[in-house]
């Protein structure tokens, strides 16, 4: 797993998909252990299955596809079918429903907003471009680990040449019959997600592939090596980890040089500098009024508590008191000082700033919101850039900040 991209180099995609890396394996392990144990041990693993499954669903609804795969795996396996005839799966469902009850109540109170959001992810048709990208993404994400496993078990090849390597590669993925639990645990999350994308029920996103290959390495080792050989292969991979570190460092440095040379906005955007500049300006402008929250463009406004020196500032999802901020409402915003932030993009060579529909729309909405709250519209614009030898291009970015101060009574 340490030789796969989701576990090492996808920090820029860190989100709910990445959290599933730590959850899906435990859900699968608890289910299989619930199959294999009875009595108190079986009861404990069944409760663990319910708890981990609930945690996975609360992390991302996409885990429902994963749980569907576990159900199908149970039906395809003799051990799973015996388990389904016992009390344990029904206990797991009952406890799962109990764990999800607070969230269901929250959904009801908030007009089922997250379910409507999930439903909106379906574009109403099949986007074949995204389907193809998702189909190959798991292989790409796990390619270094797969290649190392194939190489370290190369003595199992039949014959010589390209044909033997192709057979060796294919063998790493093949099931051991229709009731091969490990194969279905590894294969079904990818297949089911792909089928939902083909049907048009969802528009697939490549980050969804981050947790999918959690069982791939186990499947490869099972198919290509005996238990003793699997230990040797794993040891060889760990010993070669230093070379993997060298490669990661080289790729990181090369990527930074490439982004600096191209002037890529994500590389040059001075969010940290903006956070410090805006907080310092607030302290000078309103020395008696602490800054408690930041709204405006979501989720770019979160740069203020993330990069600034006051992590206690609350990042509001848009405009206070207005959807989507009402999903996680901050009740005391009207009594506290806040800033509404609109990142405006980079300055180009022909106009005051690059055309930014997102920025313009944010400014209009913020100004209308301030007027509706009886506030005077004060606008402070910050022109900032990153400096130093890592940023050779003079690339200036603009940020607009609107202060909100409690009305005097």
VEXMAR-582467 format. One record per residue (C-alpha): residue in one letter; x, y, z. Coordinates in steps of 0.5 Angstrom, whole numbers, padded with zeros to 4 digits. Example, Ala and Ser with C-alpha at 12.3 -4.5 7.8 and 13.67 -1.06 7.14 Angstrom:
<atoms>
ATOM  rest     px     py     pz
ATOM     a   0025  -0009   0016
ATOM     s   0027  -0002   0014
</atoms>
This chain:
<atoms>
ATOM  rest     px     py     pz
ATOM     x   0000   0000   0000
ATOM     x   0006   0005   0001
ATOM     x   0008   0004  -0006
ATOM     x   0001   0006  -0008
ATOM     x  -0001   0014  -0010
ATOM     x  -0007   0014  -0005
ATOM     x  -0003   0013   0001
ATOM     x   0003   0017  -0001
ATOM     x   0003   0023  -0006
ATOM     x  -0005   0025  -0007
ATOM     x  -0005   0030  -0001
ATOM     x  -0007   0035  -0006
ATOM     x  -0014   0031  -0006
ATOM     x  -0014   0030   0001
ATOM     x  -0022   0030   0003
ATOM     x  -0027   0025   0005
ATOM     x  -0025   0020   0000
ATOM     x  -0018   0020   0003
ATOM     x  -0021   0018   0010
ATOM     x  -0024   0012   0007
ATOM     x  -0017   0009   0006
ATOM     x  -0018   0008   0014
ATOM     x  -0025   0005   0014
ATOM     x  -0026   0001   0008
ATOM     x  -0021  -0004   0010
ATOM     x  -0024  -0005   0017
ATOM     x  -0031  -0006   0015
ATOM     x  -0029  -0011   0010
ATOM     x  -0025  -0014   0016
ATOM     x  -0031  -0014   0021
ATOM     x  -0035  -0017   0016
ATOM     x  -0031  -0023   0015
ATOM     x  -0029  -0024   0022
ATOM     x  -0037  -0024   0023
ATOM     x  -0037  -0030   0018
ATOM     x  -0032  -0034   0022
ATOM     x  -0034  -0033   0029
ATOM     x  -0040  -0035   0033
ATOM     x  -0042  -0033   0040
ATOM     x  -0039  -0027   0044
ATOM     x  -0033  -0026   0039
ATOM     x  -0038  -0027   0033
ATOM     x  -0043  -0021   0037
ATOM     x  -0037  -0017   0038
ATOM     x  -0035  -0017   0030
ATOM     x  -0042  -0016   0028
ATOM     x  -0042  -0010   0033
ATOM     x  -0036  -0007   0030
ATOM     x  -0039  -0008   0023
ATOM     x  -0044  -0004   0024
ATOM     x  -0040   0001   0027
ATOM     x  -0035   0002   0022
ATOM     x  -0040   0001   0016
ATOM     x  -0044   0007   0020
ATOM     x  -0038   0011   0020
ATOM     x  -0036   0010   0013
ATOM     x  -0043   0012   0011
ATOM     x  -0043   0018   0015
ATOM     x  -0036   0020   0012
ATOM     x  -0038   0019   0005
ATOM     x  -0045   0017   0002
ATOM     x  -0041   0013  -0003
ATOM     x  -0039   0008   0002
ATOM     x  -0046   0005   0000
ATOM     x  -0044   0003  -0006
ATOM     x  -0038  -0001  -0002
ATOM     x  -0043  -0004   0003
ATOM     x  -0047  -0006  -0003
ATOM     x  -0041  -0010  -0006
ATOM     x  -0040  -0013   0001
ATOM     x  -0048  -0016   0001
ATOM     x  -0046  -0019  -0006
ATOM     x  -0040  -0022  -0004
ATOM     x  -0044  -0025   0002
ATOM     x  -0049  -0028  -0003
ATOM     x  -0043  -0031  -0008
ATOM     x  -0040  -0034  -0002
ATOM     x  -0042  -0040   0002
ATOM     x  -0039  -0037   0008
ATOM     x  -0043  -0031   0007
ATOM     x  -0050  -0035   0005
ATOM     x  -0049  -0039   0012
ATOM     x  -0048  -0032   0016
ATOM     x  -0054  -0029   0012
ATOM     x  -0058  -0035   0015
ATOM     x  -0056  -0033   0022
ATOM     x  -0058  -0027   0027
ATOM     x  -0052  -0023   0026
ATOM     x  -0053  -0019   0019
ATOM     x  -0060  -0017   0022
ATOM     x  -0057  -0015   0028
ATOM     x  -0052  -0011   0024
ATOM     x  -0057  -0008   0020
ATOM     x  -0061  -0006   0027
ATOM     x  -0055  -0003   0030
ATOM     x  -0053   0001   0024
ATOM     x  -0060   0004   0023
ATOM     x  -0059   0006   0031
ATOM     x  -0052   0009   0029
ATOM     x  -0055   0013   0023
ATOM     x  -0061   0015   0027
ATOM     x  -0058   0022   0029
ATOM     x  -0056   0024   0022
ATOM     x  -0063   0022   0020
ATOM     x  -0066   0027   0024
ATOM     x  -0061   0032   0022
ATOM     x  -0063   0031   0015
ATOM     x  -0070   0031   0016
ATOM     x  -0069   0038   0020
ATOM     x  -0065   0041   0014
ATOM     x  -0069   0039   0008
ATOM     x  -0065   0032   0006
ATOM     x  -0060   0037   0003
ATOM     x  -0054   0032   0003
ATOM     x  -0059   0027   0000
ATOM     x  -0061   0032  -0005
ATOM     x  -0054   0034  -0007
ATOM     x  -0052   0027  -0008
ATOM     x  -0058   0026  -0013
ATOM     x  -0055   0032  -0016
ATOM     x  -0049   0029  -0018
ATOM     x  -0052   0025  -0023
ATOM     x  -0052   0029  -0030
ATOM     x  -0058   0025  -0033
ATOM     x  -0054   0022  -0038
ATOM     x  -0047   0018  -0039
ATOM     x  -0041   0022  -0039
ATOM     x  -0036   0017  -0043
ATOM     x  -0030   0021  -0042
ATOM     x  -0031   0021  -0034
ATOM     x  -0033   0013  -0035
ATOM     x  -0026   0012  -0038
ATOM     x  -0022   0016  -0034
ATOM     x  -0025   0012  -0028
ATOM     x  -0024   0006  -0031
ATOM     x  -0017   0006  -0031
ATOM     x  -0015   0011  -0025
ATOM     x  -0015   0005  -0020
ATOM     x  -0010   0002  -0024
ATOM     x  -0006   0008  -0025
ATOM     x  -0006   0010  -0018
ATOM     x  -0004   0003  -0016
ATOM     x   0001   0002  -0021
ATOM     x   0008   0002  -0018
ATOM     x   0005  -0003  -0013
ATOM     x   0003  -0008  -0018
ATOM     x   0009  -0007  -0022
ATOM     x   0014  -0009  -0016
ATOM     x   0009  -0015  -0014
ATOM     x   0010  -0017  -0021
ATOM     x   0017  -0016  -0022
ATOM     x   0019  -0020  -0015
ATOM     x   0014  -0026  -0017
ATOM     x   0017  -0026  -0024
ATOM     x   0020  -0033  -0023
ATOM     x   0013  -0036  -0023
ATOM     x   0012  -0034  -0031
ATOM     x   0011  -0039  -0036
ATOM     x   0016  -0039  -0041
ATOM     x   0020  -0033  -0043
ATOM     x   0018  -0026  -0047
ATOM     x   0012  -0022  -0047
ATOM     x   0007  -0027  -0047
ATOM     x   0009  -0030  -0041
ATOM     x   0009  -0023  -0038
ATOM     x   0002  -0022  -0040
ATOM     x   0000  -0028  -0037
ATOM     x   0003  -0027  -0031
ATOM     x   0000  -0020  -0030
ATOM     x  -0007  -0023  -0032
ATOM     x  -0006  -0028  -0027
ATOM     x  -0005  -0023  -0021
ATOM     x  -0012  -0021  -0022
ATOM     x  -0016  -0027  -0023
ATOM     x  -0021  -0030  -0018
ATOM     x  -0021  -0037  -0015
ATOM     x  -0028  -0039  -0017
ATOM     x  -0034  -0036  -0016
ATOM     x  -0034  -0036  -0009
ATOM     x  -0027  -0032  -0008
ATOM     x  -0029  -0027  -0003
ATOM     x  -0022  -0024  -0003
ATOM     x  -0023  -0023  -0011
ATOM     x  -0030  -0020  -0010
ATOM     x  -0028  -0015  -0004
ATOM     x  -0023  -0012  -0009
ATOM     x  -0026  -0012  -0015
ATOM     x  -0034  -0010  -0014
ATOM     x  -0033  -0003  -0011
ATOM     x  -0029  -0001  -0018
ATOM     x  -0034  -0005  -0022
ATOM     x  -0041  -0003  -0019
ATOM     x  -0038   0005  -0019
ATOM     x  -0037   0004  -0026
ATOM     x  -0044   0001  -0027
ATOM     x  -0047   0007  -0024
ATOM     x  -0043   0012  -0028
ATOM     x  -0045   0008  -0035
ATOM     x  -0052   0008  -0033
ATOM     x  -0052   0015  -0032
ATOM     x  -0054   0015  -0024
ATOM     x  -0048   0019  -0022
ATOM     x  -0042   0023  -0026
ATOM     x  -0036   0019  -0024
ATOM     x  -0030   0023  -0021
ATOM     x  -0023   0020  -0021
ATOM     x  -0022   0022  -0013
ATOM     x  -0027   0017  -0012
ATOM     x  -0022   0012  -0014
ATOM     x  -0018   0013  -0008
ATOM     x  -0020   0008  -0003
ATOM     x  -0022   0003  -0008
ATOM     x  -0016  -0001  -0009
ATOM     x  -0015  -0003  -0001
ATOM     x  -0015  -0010  -0003
ATOM     x  -0011  -0010  -0009
ATOM     x  -0004  -0012  -0006
ATOM     x  -0007  -0018  -0002
ATOM     x  -0011  -0021  -0008
ATOM     x  -0004  -0020  -0012
ATOM     x   0000  -0023  -0007
ATOM     x  -0005  -0029  -0006
ATOM     x  -0005  -0030  -0013
ATOM     x   0002  -0030  -0015
ATOM     x   0006  -0032  -0008
ATOM     x   0005  -0037  -0003
ATOM     x   0004  -0035   0004
ATOM     x   0012  -0035   0005
ATOM     x   0014  -0032  -0001
ATOM     x   0009  -0026   0000
ATOM     x   0013  -0025   0007
ATOM     x   0019  -0025   0003
ATOM     x   0016  -0020  -0003
ATOM     x   0013  -0015   0002
ATOM     x   0020  -0015   0006
ATOM     x   0023  -0014  -0001
ATOM     x   0019  -0008  -0002
ATOM     x   0020  -0005   0004
ATOM     x   0027  -0005   0003
ATOM     x   0027  -0002  -0003
ATOM     x   0023   0004   0000
ATOM     x   0029   0008   0000
ATOM     x   0029   0008  -0007
ATOM     x   0022   0010  -0008
ATOM     x   0023   0016  -0003
ATOM     x   0029   0018  -0008
ATOM     x   0024   0018  -0014
ATOM     x   0018   0022  -0010
ATOM     x   0023   0027  -0008
ATOM     x   0026   0028  -0015
ATOM     x   0018   0028  -0018
ATOM     x   0016   0033  -0013
ATOM     x   0022   0038  -0014
ATOM     x   0021   0037  -0022
ATOM     x   0014   0038  -0021
ATOM     x   0015   0045  -0017
ATOM     x   0020   0047  -0022
ATOM     x   0015   0045  -0028
ATOM     x   0010   0049  -0024
ATOM     x   0014   0055  -0023
ATOM     x   0017   0056  -0030
ATOM     x   0009   0055  -0033
ATOM     x   0007   0060  -0028
ATOM     x   0001   0056  -0026
ATOM     x  -0004   0059  -0021
ATOM     x  -0005   0054  -0016
ATOM     x   0003   0054  -0015
ATOM     x   0003   0062  -0015
ATOM     x  -0003   0063  -0011
ATOM     x  -0001   0067  -0005
ATOM     x  -0006   0065   0000
ATOM     x  -0002   0065   0006
ATOM     x   0000   0072   0005
ATOM     x  -0007   0074   0004
ATOM     x  -0009   0071   0011
ATOM     x  -0003   0075   0014
ATOM     x  -0005   0081   0011
ATOM     x  -0012   0081   0012
ATOM     x  -0012   0079   0019
ATOM     x  -0007   0085   0020
ATOM     x  -0011   0090   0017
ATOM     x  -0017   0088   0021
ATOM     x  -0013   0089   0028
ATOM     x  -0011   0096   0025
ATOM     x  -0018   0098   0023
ATOM     x  -0022   0095   0029
ATOM     x  -0017   0094   0035
ATOM     x  -0023   0093   0040
ATOM     x  -0027   0088   0035
ATOM     x  -0024   0081   0035
ATOM     x  -0025   0077   0028
ATOM     x  -0029   0071   0029
ATOM     x  -0031   0069   0023
ATOM     x  -0030   0069   0015
ATOM     x  -0035   0068   0010
ATOM     x  -0036   0070   0002
ATOM     x  -0033   0065  -0003
ATOM     x  -0033   0058   0000
ATOM     x  -0029   0054   0001
ATOM     x  -0023   0059  -0001
ATOM     x  -0025   0063   0005
ATOM     x  -0022   0058   0009
ATOM     x  -0015   0060   0008
ATOM     x  -0016   0065   0013
ATOM     x  -0016   0061   0019
ATOM     x  -0012   0055   0016
ATOM     x  -0006   0060   0014
ATOM     x  -0007   0065   0019
ATOM     x  -0005   0066   0026
ATOM     x  -0012   0065   0029
ATOM     x  -0014   0058   0028
ATOM     x  -0020   0060   0032
ATOM     x  -0024   0064   0026
ATOM     x  -0030   0060   0024
ATOM     x  -0030   0059   0016
ATOM     x  -0037   0060   0014
ATOM     x  -0040   0056   0008
ATOM     x  -0042   0062   0004
ATOM     x  -0046   0068   0007
ATOM     x  -0048   0067   0014
ATOM     x  -0056   0066   0015
ATOM     x  -0056   0064   0008
ATOM     x  -0056   0057   0005
ATOM     x  -0051   0053   0004
ATOM     x  -0048   0056   0011
ATOM     x  -0055   0054   0014
ATOM     x  -0053   0047   0014
ATOM     x  -0048   0048   0019
ATOM     x  -0051   0054   0022
ATOM     x  -0046   0059   0026
ATOM     x  -0052   0062   0031
ATOM     x  -0048   0068   0034
ATOM     x  -0045   0071   0027
ATOM     x  -0049   0077   0028
ATOM     x  -0046   0079   0035
ATOM     x  -0039   0078   0032
ATOM     x  -0034   0081   0028
ATOM     x  -0033   0078   0021
ATOM     x  -0030   0079   0014
ATOM     x  -0033   0077   0007
ATOM     x  -0028   0075   0003
ATOM     x  -0028   0074  -0005
ATOM     x  -0021   0072  -0008
ATOM     x  -0021   0075  -0015
ATOM     x  -0016   0072  -0019
ATOM     x  -0009   0074  -0022
ATOM     x  -0008   0080  -0025
ATOM     x  -0006   0080  -0033
ATOM     x  -0003   0084  -0038
ATOM     x  -0009   0087  -0041
ATOM     x  -0014   0089  -0035
ATOM     x  -0014   0090  -0028
ATOM     x  -0015   0083  -0027
ATOM     x  -0016   0077  -0030
ATOM     x  -0024   0076  -0032
ATOM     x  -0027   0072  -0026
ATOM     x  -0034   0070  -0026
ATOM     x  -0033   0067  -0019
ATOM     x  -0030   0073  -0016
ATOM     x  -0035   0078  -0020
ATOM     x  -0041   0074  -0017
ATOM     x  -0038   0073  -0010
ATOM     x  -0037   0081  -0010
ATOM     x  -0045   0082  -0012
ATOM     x  -0047   0077  -0007
ATOM     x  -0043   0080  -0001
ATOM     x  -0045   0087  -0003
ATOM     x  -0053   0086  -0003
ATOM     x  -0052   0081   0003
ATOM     x  -0049   0087   0007
ATOM     x  -0054   0092   0005
ATOM     x  -0060   0087   0007
ATOM     x  -0057   0087   0014
ATOM     x  -0056   0095   0015
ATOM     x  -0049   0095   0014
ATOM     x  -0045   0100   0010
ATOM     x  -0041   0097   0004
ATOM     x  -0033   0098   0005
ATOM     x  -0029   0094   0001
ATOM     x  -0021   0093   0002
ATOM     x  -0017   0090  -0004
ATOM     x  -0011   0087  -0003
ATOM     x  -0006   0086  -0009
ATOM     x  -0001   0080  -0006
ATOM     x   0004   0076  -0009
ATOM     x   0009   0070  -0007
ATOM     x   0017   0072  -0007
ATOM     x   0023   0068  -0007
ATOM     x   0027   0064  -0011
ATOM     x   0022   0059  -0012
ATOM     x   0017   0064  -0015
ATOM     x   0021   0067  -0021
ATOM     x   0015   0070  -0024
ATOM     x   0012   0076  -0022
ATOM     x   0005   0074  -0021
ATOM     x   0000   0078  -0017
ATOM     x  -0007   0076  -0014
ATOM     x  -0012   0080  -0012
ATOM     x  -0017   0079  -0006
ATOM     x  -0023   0083  -0004
ATOM     x  -0025   0084   0004
ATOM     x  -0031   0086   0006
ATOM     x  -0032   0088   0014
ATOM     x  -0038   0086   0018
ATOM     x  -0039   0089   0025
ATOM     x  -0044   0088   0030
ATOM     x  -0050   0094   0029
ATOM     x  -0050   0098   0035
ATOM     x  -0056   0098   0039
</atoms>
